[in-house]
Amino acid sequence: MRSPQLTSFARYYRLLVEYIENKSDWFGEWKEWKGYAYCGSMFVTACIQTLLFEHSIHIMMTIGMRVHTAIIGLVYEKVMTINLYSGQS
C-alpha cells in the first residue's frame, strides 16, 4: 500500500527527473524556470504535507487526552460512590 504523501511527492520528482534528463518538455523547448518551478512545487508540497500531518496528530492527541480524562473522571466518581456506600453499613 502506497502512502499518499509518497505518491504526490513522486509525481513532482518524476517531472524533475524528466526535466533534468531531457531538458525539454512537450513542446520541445528548454526553459530554465521550469526546473525551479518543479523544485519549488516539491518544496511547497512537502511543507503542506508536513503541516497537515502535524495538525492531524495534534487533533488526535487532543481527542485522546479528552477521552483519557473522561475515563479517569468516571472511574474516580465510581470509586467515590463505592466508598460512600461502604462506610454506611
Secondary structure, DSSP 8 states (H G I E B T S, - for coil): ---HHHHHHHHHHHHHHHHHHH---TTS---HHHHHHHHHHHHHHHHHHHHHHHHHHHHHHHHHHHHHHHHHHHHHHHHHHHHHHHTT-
